[in-house]
Amino acid sequence: MTKTVFITGASRGIGRAIALKFAQEIQANIIIAAKTTKPHPTLEGTIYSVAEEVEALGARALPIALDVRDDEQITQAFAEVADTYGKLDVLINNASAIHLANTAD
């Protein structure tokens, strides 16, 4: 039975590497969840480019635009996963957020 894997922060870096490894090793259904939907001028990767890489390896990909700080987006994302795959087997919380400010802020 095909596993379904949800990876946050999957548009680049460690999240992308995890997605590609799951695609290579177990041909999973892979949810590519991240904020990056448009190319950044200096950073490679979007949810769509990683989804293409995953599918090129023979796995199924579902790119979902997601800001993990937004409860409503999280609810919508998991509803989409349930509608598309019916279940979730693995959740990898890899996303991070950077907020550059003084401690008092």
MMTF fields as JSON, N, C-alpha, C and O atoms, coordinates in Angstrom:
{
  "mmtfVersion": "1.0.0",
  "mmtfProducer": "UNKNOWN",
  "numBonds": 419,
  "numAtoms": 420,
  "numGroups": 105,
  "numChains": 1,
  "numModels": 1,
  "chainsPerModel": [1],
  "groupsPerChain": [105],
  "chainIdList": ["A"],
  "bondAtomList": [4, 2, 8, 6, 12, 10, 16, 14, 20, 18, 24, 22, 28, 26, 32, 30, 36, 34, 40, 38, 44, 42, 48, 46, 52, 50, 56, 54, 60, 58, 64, 62, 68, 66, 72, 70, 76, 74, 80, 78, 84, 82, 88, 86, 92, 90, 96, 94, 100, 98, 104, 102, 108, 106, 112, 110, 116, 114, 120, 118, 124, 122, 128, 126, 132, 130, 136, 134, 140, 138, 144, 142, 148, 146, 152, 150, 156, 154, 160, 158, 164, 162, 168, 166, 172, 170, 176, 174, 180, 178, 184, 182, 188, 186, 192, 190, 196, 194, 200, 198, 204, 202, 208, 206, 212, 210, 216, 214, 220, 218, 224, 222, 228, 226, 232, 230, 236, 234, 240, 238, 244, 242, 248, 246, 252, 250, 256, 254, 260, 258, 264, 262, 268, 266, 272, 270, 276, 274, 280, 278, 284, 282, 288, 286, 292, 290, 296, 294, 300, 298, 304, 302, 308, 306, 312, 310, 316, 314, 320, 318, 324, 322, 328, 326, 332, 330, 336, 334, 340, 338, 344, 342, 348, 346, 352, 350, 356, 354, 360, 358, 364, 362, 368, 366, 372, 370, 376, 374, 380, 378, 384, 382, 388, 386, 392, 390, 396, 394, 400, 398, 404, 402, 408, 406, 412, 410, 416, 414],
  "bondOrderList": [1, 1, 1, 1, 1, 1, 1, 1, 1, 1, 1, 1, 1, 1, 1, 1, 1, 1, 1, 1, 1, 1, 1, 1, 1, 1, 1, 1, 1, 1, 1, 1, 1, 1, 1, 1, 1, 1, 1, 1, 1, 1, 1, 1, 1, 1, 1, 1, 1, 1, 1, 1, 1, 1, 1, 1, 1, 1, 1, 1, 1, 1, 1, 1, 1, 1, 1, 1, 1, 1, 1, 1, 1, 1, 1, 1, 1, 1, 1, 1, 1, 1, 1, 1, 1, 1, 1, 1, 1, 1, 1, 1, 1, 1, 1, 1, 1, 1, 1, 1, 1, 1, 1, 1],
  "groupList": [{"groupName": "MET", "atomNameList": ["N", "CA", "C", "O"], "elementList": ["N", "C", "C", "O"], "formalChargeList": [0, 0, 0, 0], "bondAtomList": [1, 0, 2, 1, 3, 2], "bondOrderList": [1, 1, 2], "singleLetterCode": "M", "chemCompType": "L-PEPTIDE LINKING"}, {"groupName": "THR", "atomNameList": ["N", "CA", "C", "O"], "elementList": ["N", "C", "C", "O"], "formalChargeList": [0, 0, 0, 0], "bondAtomList": [1, 0, 2, 1, 3, 2], "bondOrderList": [1, 1, 2], "singleLetterCode": "T", "chemCompType": "L-PEPTIDE LINKING"}, {"groupName": "LYS", "atomNameList": ["N", "CA", "C", "O"], "elementList": ["N", "C", "C", "O"], "formalChargeList": [0, 0, 0, 0], "bondAtomList": [1, 0, 2, 1, 3, 2], "bondOrderList": [1, 1, 2], "singleLetterCode": "K", "chemCompType": "L-PEPTIDE LINKING"}, {"groupName": "VAL", "atomNameList": ["N", "CA", "C", "O"], "elementList": ["N", "C", "C", "O"], "formalChargeList": [0, 0, 0, 0], "bondAtomList": [1, 0, 2, 1, 3, 2], "bondOrderList": [1, 1, 2], "singleLetterCode": "V", "chemCompType": "L-PEPTIDE LINKING"}, {"groupName": "PHE", "atomNameList": ["N", "CA", "C", "O"], "elementList": ["N", "C", "C", "O"], "formalChargeList": [0, 0, 0, 0], "bondAtomList": [1, 0, 2, 1, 3, 2], "bondOrderList": [1, 1, 2], "singleLetterCode": "F", "chemCompType": "L-PEPTIDE LINKING"}, {"groupName": "ILE", "atomNameList": ["N", "CA", "C", "O"], "elementList": ["N", "C", "C", "O"], "formalChargeList": [0, 0, 0, 0], "bondAtomList": [1, 0, 2, 1, 3, 2], "bondOrderList": [1, 1, 2], "singleLetterCode": "I", "chemCompType": "L-PEPTIDE LINKING"}, {"groupName": "GLY", "atomNameList": ["N", "CA", "C", "O"], "elementList": ["N", "C", "C", "O"], "formalChargeList": [0, 0, 0, 0], "bondAtomList": [1, 0, 2, 1, 3, 2], "bondOrderList": [1, 1, 2], "singleLetterCode": "G", "chemCompType": "PEPTIDE LINKING"}, {"groupName": "ALA", "atomNameList": ["N", "CA", "C", "O"], "elementList": ["N", "C", "C", "O"], "formalChargeList": [0, 0, 0, 0], "bondAtomList": [1, 0, 2, 1, 3, 2], "bondOrderList": [1, 1, 2], "singleLetterCode": "A", "chemCompType": "L-PEPTIDE LINKING"}, {"groupName": "SER", "atomNameList": ["N", "CA", "C", "O"], "elementList": ["N", "C", "C", "O"], "formalChargeList": [0, 0, 0, 0], "bondAtomList": [1, 0, 2, 1, 3, 2], "bondOrderList": [1, 1, 2], "singleLetterCode": "S", "chemCompType": "L-PEPTIDE LINKING"}, {"groupName": "ARG", "atomNameList": ["N", "CA", "C", "O"], "elementList": ["N", "C", "C", "O"], "formalChargeList": [0, 0, 0, 0], "bondAtomList": [1, 0, 2, 1, 3, 2], "bondOrderList": [1, 1, 2], "singleLetterCode": "R", "chemCompType": "L-PEPTIDE LINKING"}, {"groupName": "LEU", "atomNameList": ["N", "CA", "C", "O"], "elementList": ["N", "C", "C", "O"], "formalChargeList": [0, 0, 0, 0], "bondAtomList": [1, 0, 2, 1, 3, 2], "bondOrderList": [1, 1, 2], "singleLetterCode": "L", "chemCompType": "L-PEPTIDE LINKING"}, {"groupName": "GLN", "atomNameList": ["N", "CA", "C", "O"], "elementList": ["N", "C", "C", "O"], "formalChargeList": [0, 0, 0, 0], "bondAtomList": [1, 0, 2, 1, 3, 2], "bondOrderList": [1, 1, 2], "singleLetterCode": "Q", "chemCompType": "L-PEPTIDE LINKING"}, {"groupName": "GLU", "atomNameList": ["N", "CA", "C", "O"], "elementList": ["N", "C", "C", "O"], "formalChargeList": [0, 0, 0, 0], "bondAtomList": [1, 0, 2, 1, 3, 2], "bondOrderList": [1, 1, 2], "singleLetterCode": "E", "chemCompType": "L-PEPTIDE LINKING"}, {"groupName": "ASN", "atomNameList": ["N", "CA", "C", "O"], "elementList": ["N", "C", "C", "O"], "formalChargeList": [0, 0, 0, 0], "bondAtomList": [1, 0, 2, 1, 3, 2], "bondOrderList": [1, 1, 2], "singleLetterCode": "N", "chemCompType": "L-PEPTIDE LINKING"}, {"groupName": "PRO", "atomNameList": ["N", "CA", "C", "O"], "elementList": ["N", "C", "C", "O"], "formalChargeList": [0, 0, 0, 0], "bondAtomList": [1, 0, 2, 1, 3, 2], "bondOrderList": [1, 1, 2], "singleLetterCode": "P", "chemCompType": "L-PEPTIDE LINKING"}, {"groupName": "HIS", "atomNameList": ["N", "CA", "C", "O"], "elementList": ["N", "C", "C", "O"], "formalChargeList": [0, 0, 0, 0], "bondAtomList": [1, 0, 2, 1, 3, 2], "bondOrderList": [1, 1, 2], "singleLetterCode": "H", "chemCompType": "L-PEPTIDE LINKING"}, {"groupName": "TYR", "atomNameList": ["N", "CA", "C", "O"], "elementList": ["N", "C", "C", "O"], "formalChargeList": [0, 0, 0, 0], "bondAtomList": [1, 0, 2, 1, 3, 2], "bondOrderList": [1, 1, 2], "singleLetterCode": "Y", "chemCompType": "L-PEPTIDE LINKING"}, {"groupName": "ASP", "atomNameList": ["N", "CA", "C", "O"], "elementList": ["N", "C", "C", "O"], "formalChargeList": [0, 0, 0, 0], "bondAtomList": [1, 0, 2, 1, 3, 2], "bondOrderList": [1, 1, 2], "singleLetterCode": "D", "chemCompType": "L-PEPTIDE LINKING"}],
  "groupTypeList": [0, 1, 2, 1, 3, 4, 5, 1, 6, 7, 8, 9, 6, 5, 6, 9, 7, 5, 7, 10, 2, 4, 7, 11, 12, 5, 11, 7, 13, 5, 5, 5, 7, 7, 2, 1, 1, 2, 14, 15, 14, 1, 10, 12, 6, 1, 5, 16, 8, 3, 7, 12, 12, 3, 12, 7, 10, 6, 7, 9, 7, 10, 14, 5, 7, 10, 17, 3, 9, 17, 17, 12, 11, 5, 1, 11, 7, 4, 7, 12, 3, 7, 17, 1, 16, 6, 2, 10, 17, 3, 10, 5, 13, 13, 7, 8, 7, 5, 15, 10, 7, 13, 1, 7, 17],
  "groupIdList": [1, 2, 3, 4, 5, 6, 7, 8, 9, 10, 11, 12, 13, 14, 15, 16, 17, 18, 19, 20, 21, 22, 23, 24, 25, 26, 27, 28, 29, 30, 31, 32, 33, 34, 35, 36, 37, 38, 39, 40, 41, 42, 43, 44, 45, 46, 47, 48, 49, 50, 51, 52, 53, 54, 55, 56, 57, 58, 59, 60, 61, 62, 63, 64, 65, 66, 67, 68, 69, 70, 71, 72, 73, 74, 75, 76, 77, 78, 79, 80, 81, 82, 83, 84, 85, 86, 87, 88, 89, 90, 91, 92, 93, 94, 95, 96, 97, 98, 99, 100, 101, 102, 103, 104, 105],
  "secStructList": [7, 7, 7, 3, 3, 3, 3, 3, 6, 6, 6, 1, 2, 2, 2, 2, 2, 2, 2, 2, 2, 2, 2, 2, 2, 2, 7, 7, 3, 3, 3, 3, 3, 3, 1, 7, 7, 1, 7, 7, 1, 1, 1, 7, 7, 7, 2, 2, 2, 2, 2, 2, 2, 2, 2, 2, 6, 6, 7, 3, 3, 3, 3, 3, 3, 7, 7, 6, 6, 7, 2, 2, 2, 2, 2, 2, 2, 2, 2, 2, 2, 2, 2, 2, 2, 1, 7, 7, 7, 3, 3, 3, 7, 7, 7, 7, 7, 7, 7, 7, 7, 7, 6, 6, 7],
  "xCoordList": [0.843, 0.0, 0.889, 1.885, 0.521, 1.299, 1.138, 0.025, 2.244, 2.24, 2.034, 2.418, 1.425, 1.233, 2.044, 1.894, 2.907, 3.866, 3.639, 3.621, 3.467, 3.247, 4.509, 4.891, 5.16, 6.411, 6.245, 5.969, 6.412, 6.381, 7.79, 8.784, 7.854, 9.156, 9.833, 11.057, 9.045, 9.56, 9.984, 10.316, 9.982, 10.328, 11.829, 12.257, 12.621, 14.08, 14.768, 14.118, 16.078, 16.888, 16.556, 16.359, 16.498, 16.27, 14.914, 14.809, 13.877, 12.548, 12.527, 11.93, 13.168, 13.274, 14.015, 13.582, 15.12, 15.908, 15.089, 15.172, 14.305, 13.447, 12.418, 12.193, 11.799, 10.795, 11.397, 10.794, 12.572, 13.208, 13.604, 13.516, 14.034, 14.41, 13.19, 13.26, 12.068, 10.843, 10.411, 9.957, 10.543, 10.168, 11.041, 10.543, 12.33, 13.258, 13.047, 13.042, 12.875, 12.884, 11.554, 11.534, 10.436, 9.175, 8.057, 6.914, 8.354, 7.339, 6.065, 4.957, 6.229, 5.108, 4.308, 4.77, 3.088, 2.342, 2.963, 2.96, 3.489, 4.234, 3.576, 3.406, 3.211, 2.658, 3.819, 4.516, 4.02, 5.08, 4.437, 3.801, 4.594, 3.942, 4.98, 5.956, 4.747, 5.643, 4.99, 3.971, 5.597, 5.093, 5.53, 4.88, 6.605, 7.226, 6.489, 6.624, 5.71, 4.986, 5.59, 5.344, 6.377, 7.015, 8.525, 8.999, 9.281, 10.738, 11.261, 10.783, 12.242, 12.924, 14.141, 14.734, 14.529, 15.664, 16.989, 17.84, 17.177, 18.474, 18.384, 19.414, 17.18, 17.021, 16.265, 15.212, 16.808, 16.148, 14.975, 14.97, 13.987, 12.936, 11.614, 11.545, 10.556, 9.182, 8.464, 9.013, 7.244, 6.496, 6.273, 6.198, 6.167, 5.909, 7.156, 7.066, 8.309, 9.533, 9.898, 10.365, 9.689, 9.972, 8.96, 9.322, 7.706, 6.695, 7.095, 6.933, 7.612, 8.082, 9.229, 9.271, 10.158, 11.28, 10.787, 11.261, 9.839, 9.271, 8.603, 8.812, 7.809, 7.108, 8.07, 7.809, 9.177, 10.188, 10.812, 11.339, 10.748, 11.277, 10.221, 10.491, 9.023, 7.984, 6.975, 6.088, 7.086, 6.132, 5.058, 5.204, 3.986, 2.939, 3.222, 3.663, 2.961, 3.21, 1.961, 1.217, 1.757, 0.674, 1.274, 1.514, 1.524, 2.049, 0.928, -0.138, 1.174, 0.199, 0.897, 1.886, 0.373, 0.885, 0.429, -0.768, 1.38, 1.052, 2.011, 3.231, 1.438, 2.182, 1.789, 0.646, 2.719, 2.394, 1.988, 1.546, 2.13, 1.69, 0.208, -0.335, -0.443, -1.839, -2.721, -2.709, -3.483, -4.319, -5.304, -5.52, -5.894, -6.875, -6.216, -6.793, -5.015, -4.301, -3.969, -4.027, -3.624, -3.327, -4.571, -4.505, -5.698, -6.955, -7.296, -7.676, -7.161, -7.455, -6.501, -6.918, -5.233, -4.245, -4.573, -4.532, -4.898, -5.199, -6.523, -6.687, -7.468, -8.715, -8.421, -8.997, -7.531, -7.156, -6.461, -6.708, -5.594, -4.922, -5.948, -5.879, -6.896, -7.935, -8.767, -9.084, -9.119, -9.908, -9.13, -9.702, -7.832, -7.008, -6.552, -6.63, -6.076, -5.48, -6.24, -6.007, -7.135, -7.93, -7.262, -7.933, -5.95, -5.228, -3.868, -3.406, -3.253, -1.894, -1.118, -1.569, 0.045, 0.862, 2.032, 2.391, 2.631, 3.836, 3.702, 3.332, 4.011, 4.05, 5.451, 5.94, 6.09, 7.415, 7.31, 7.129, 7.424, 7.354, 8.75, 9.516, 9.061, 10.382, 10.393, 11.465, 9.236, 9.165, 9.723, 9.667, 10.261, 10.726, 10.309, 9.978, 10.33, 10.011, 11.088, 11.527, 11.497, 12.513, 11.85, 11.197, 12.03, 11.509, 12.67, 13.015, 13.258, 14.421, 13.959, 13.454, 14.142, 13.744, 14.5, 15.053, 14.521, 15.113, 14.257, 13.059, 14.849, 14.133, 12.926, 11.88, 13.05, 11.938, 10.774, 9.633, 11.05, 9.997, 9.212, 8.274],
  "yCoordList": [-1.18, 0.0, 1.244, 1.309, 2.207, 3.434, 4.3, 4.531, 4.764, 5.671, 7.104, 7.465, 7.909, 9.326, 10.113, 9.933, 10.99, 11.719, 13.219, 13.716, 13.937, 15.389, 16.034, 15.763, 16.892, 17.522, 19.038, 19.603, 19.694, 21.156, 21.68, 20.998, 22.891, 23.466, 22.683, 22.551, 22.159, 21.222, 21.856, 21.138, 23.174, 23.809, 23.91, 24.177, 23.698, 23.752, 23.124, 22.742, 23.027, 22.566, 21.164, 20.247, 21.011, 19.705, 19.139, 17.947, 19.97, 19.496, 18.925, 17.874, 19.603, 19.109, 17.782, 16.845, 17.696, 16.458, 15.296, 14.179, 15.552, 14.509, 14.056, 12.858, 15.01, 14.673, 13.803, 12.812, 14.168, 13.402, 12.011, 11.051, 11.89, 10.575, 9.659, 8.49, 10.19, 9.386, 8.985, 7.86, 9.883, 9.569, 8.448, 7.551, 8.498, 7.476, 6.134, 5.093, 6.161, 4.925, 4.177, 2.951, 4.903, 4.17, 4.634, 4.206, 5.495, 5.942, 6.412, 6.078, 7.179, 7.654, 8.741, 9.35, 8.967, 10.183, 11.26, 11.133, 12.303, 13.283, 14.651, 15.192, 15.199, 16.542, 17.501, 17.431, 18.392, 19.394, 20.667, 21.409, 20.925, 22.07, 23.117, 22.821, 24.342, 25.456, 26.754, 26.745, 27.863, 29.177, 29.552, 30.374, 28.971, 29.416, 28.891, 27.727, 29.772, 29.416, 30.067, 29.624, 31.115, 31.828, 31.809, 31.853, 31.745, 31.728, 32.955, 34.073, 32.714, 33.772, 34.192, 33.352, 35.468, 35.914, 35.228, 35.087, 34.803, 34.22, 32.807, 32.163, 32.311, 30.974, 30.08, 30.457, 28.893, 27.952, 27.28, 27.117, 26.892, 26.013, 26.67, 27.712, 26.029, 26.364, 25.044, 23.975, 25.116, 23.871, 23.17, 21.943, 23.94, 23.363, 22.729, 21.673, 23.355, 22.768, 21.474, 20.525, 21.43, 20.201, 19.117, 17.945, 19.494, 18.519, 17.892, 16.688, 18.699, 18.174, 17.184, 16.144, 17.508, 16.603, 15.285, 14.215, 15.365, 14.166, 13.29, 12.077, 13.902, 13.141, 12.553, 11.483, 13.239, 12.705, 11.425, 10.608, 11.26, 10.05, 8.951, 7.876, 9.216, 8.193, 8.219, 7.366, 9.17, 9.281, 10.304, 11.059, 10.32, 11.323, 12.499, 12.318, 13.709, 14.912, 15.777, 15.88, 16.395, 17.361, 18.617, 18.652, 19.658, 20.903, 21.685, 21.886, 22.123, 22.912, 24.143, 24.031, 25.32, 26.564, 26.618, 26.556, 26.733, 26.652, 27.484, 27.348, 28.341, 29.048, 28.367, 28.487, 27.658, 26.864, 27.714, 27.176, 29.025, 29.911, 30.263, 30.948, 29.799, 30.134, 28.897, 27.973, 28.887, 27.732, 27.367, 26.185, 28.35, 28.089, 27.404, 26.488, 27.843, 27.2, 25.75, 24.879, 25.492, 24.119, 23.25, 22.147, 23.744, 23.001, 22.714, 21.594, 23.713, 23.539, 22.539, 21.727, 22.595, 21.682, 20.235, 19.368, 19.97, 18.594, 18.122, 16.929, 19.026, 18.661, 18.256, 17.293, 18.988, 18.652, 17.296, 16.517, 17.018, 15.717, 14.606, 13.579, 14.799, 13.796, 13.563, 12.421, 14.638, 14.51, 13.814, 13.052, 14.075, 13.542, 12.112, 11.268, 11.829, 10.528, 9.71, 8.507, 10.333, 9.607, 9.355, 9.027, 9.503, 9.225, 9.911, 10.389, 9.943, 10.455, 9.464, 9.085, 9.044, 8.07, 8.706, 8.276, 9.731, 10.335, 11.855, 12.41, 12.52, 13.983, 14.402, 13.987, 15.22, 15.733, 17.248, 17.949, 17.74, 19.178, 19.778, 19.824, 20.228, 20.747, 22.269, 22.873, 22.889, 24.333, 25.135, 24.731, 26.287, 27.217, 28.62, 28.87, 29.507, 30.906, 31.764, 31.514, 32.76, 33.67, 35.013, 35.588, 35.49, 36.81, 37.583, 37.405, 38.438, 39.196, 40.445, 41.391, 40.427, 41.568, 41.499, 40.457, 42.604, 42.609, 41.767, 41.603, 41.243, 40.41, 41.124, 40.506, 42.397, 43.164, 43.292, 43.489, 43.184, 43.289, 42.011, 41.89],
  "zCoordList": [0.0, 0.0, 0.0, 0.72, -0.801, -0.92, 0.322, 0.795, 0.831, 1.984, 1.508, 0.395, 2.364, 2.1, 3.115, 4.324, 2.608, 3.432, 3.251, 2.125, 4.355, 4.351, 4.915, 6.054, 4.119, 4.535, 4.485, 3.426, 5.633, 5.647, 5.358, 5.606, 4.836, 4.493, 3.389, 3.379, 2.452, 1.457, 0.14, -0.803, 0.051, -1.224, -1.473, -2.596, -0.439, -0.62, 0.59, 1.563, 0.512, 1.645, 2.127, 1.33, 3.441, 4.06, 3.656, 3.369, 3.628, 3.245, 1.84, 1.602, 0.918, -0.457, -0.488, -1.158, 0.225, 0.258, 0.814, 0.305, 1.847, 2.423, 1.39, 1.218, 0.707, -0.307, -1.405, -1.815, -1.876, -2.941, -2.469, -3.234, -1.232, -0.694, -0.6, -0.98, -0.093, -0.042, -1.45, -1.655, -2.416, -3.793, -4.353, -5.033, -4.069, -4.562, -3.886, -4.542, -2.576, -1.793, -1.767, -1.877, -1.623, -1.453, -2.379, -2.214, -3.346, -4.301, -3.603, -4.025, -2.543, -1.727, -2.437, -3.401, -1.931, -2.253, -1.373, -0.149, -1.97, -1.188, -1.296, -2.388, -0.143, -0.087, 0.129, 1.142, -0.825, -0.777, -0.23, -0.979, 1.062, 1.704, 2.095, 2.784, 1.641, 1.967, 1.506, 0.815, 1.901, 1.495, 0.085, -0.562, -0.396, -1.638, -2.866, -3.243, -3.475, -4.692, -5.934, -7.055, -5.731, -6.842, -6.638, -5.503, -7.73, -7.593, -6.849, -7.039, -6.01, -5.267, -6.089, -6.766, -6.05, -6.866, -6.536, -7.414, -5.295, -4.925, -4.356, -4.159, -4.087, -3.515, -4.486, -4.999, -4.735, -5.633, -4.945, -3.725, -5.729, -5.256, -4.949, -4.296, -5.442, -5.089, -4.832, -5.097, -4.321, -4.12, -5.462, -5.517, -6.531, -7.846, -8.458, -9.086, -8.284, -8.84, -8.118, -8.747, -6.809, -6.06, -6.434, -6.544, -6.627, -7.061, -8.4, -8.594, -9.314, -10.6, -10.407, -11.064, -9.506, -9.23, -8.647, -9.027, -7.727, -7.098, -8.159, -8.189, -9.018, -10.051, -11.075, -11.624, -11.338, -12.254, -11.706, -12.461, -10.386, -9.747, -9.651, -9.114, -10.169, -10.208, -9.081, -9.032, -8.181, -7.07, -7.432, -8.393, -6.657, -6.834, -5.909, -4.774, -6.408, -5.604, -5.568, -6.543, -4.414, -4.242, -3.623, -2.416, -4.436, -3.865, -3.186, -3.768, -1.953, -1.207, -0.644, 0.081, -0.985, -0.404, 1.047, 1.328, 1.967, 3.387, 4.227, 4.126, 5.053, 6.092, 7.4, 7.842, 8.016, 9.213, 10.408, 11.423, 10.305, 11.386, 11.273, 12.139, 10.212, 9.938, 10.153, 9.34, 11.248, 11.593, 10.488, 10.22, 9.854, 8.792, 7.597, 7.01, 7.236, 6.134, 6.472, 5.604, 7.716, 8.139, 7.999, 7.457, 8.483, 8.386, 6.925, 6.585, 6.068, 4.643, 3.995, 3.169, 4.364, 3.787, 4.126, 3.254, 5.387, 5.77, 5.188, 4.931, 4.974, 4.298, 2.851, 2.344, 2.193, 0.821, 0.748, -0.172, 1.713, 1.762, 1.954, 1.279, 2.863, 3.109, 1.848, 1.515, 1.151, -0.076, -1.188, -1.967, -1.259, -2.342, -2.083, -2.976, -0.868, -0.578, 0.461, 0.586, 1.2, 2.176, 3.511, 4.489, 3.562, 4.81, 4.783, 3.746, 5.94, 6.073, 6.923, 8.004, 6.445, 7.171, 7.899, 8.995, 7.295, 7.858, 7.788, 6.754, 8.908, 8.954, 9.376, 10.427, 8.559, 8.879, 8.997, 8.002, 10.218, 10.488, 10.352, 11.314, 9.162, 8.853, 8.682, 8.653, 8.571, 8.305, 9.466, 10.627, 9.104, 10.129, 9.714, 8.555, 10.659, 10.372, 11.004, 12.127, 10.278, 10.788, 11.056, 10.186, 12.257, 12.624, 13.233, 14.401, 12.422, 12.876, 13.609, 13.005, 14.923, 15.753, 17.068, 17.422, 17.785, 19.113, 20.051, 19.818, 21.085, 22.042, 22.62, 22.816, 22.892, 23.462, 22.49, 22.909, 21.203, 20.194, 20.148, 19.36]
}
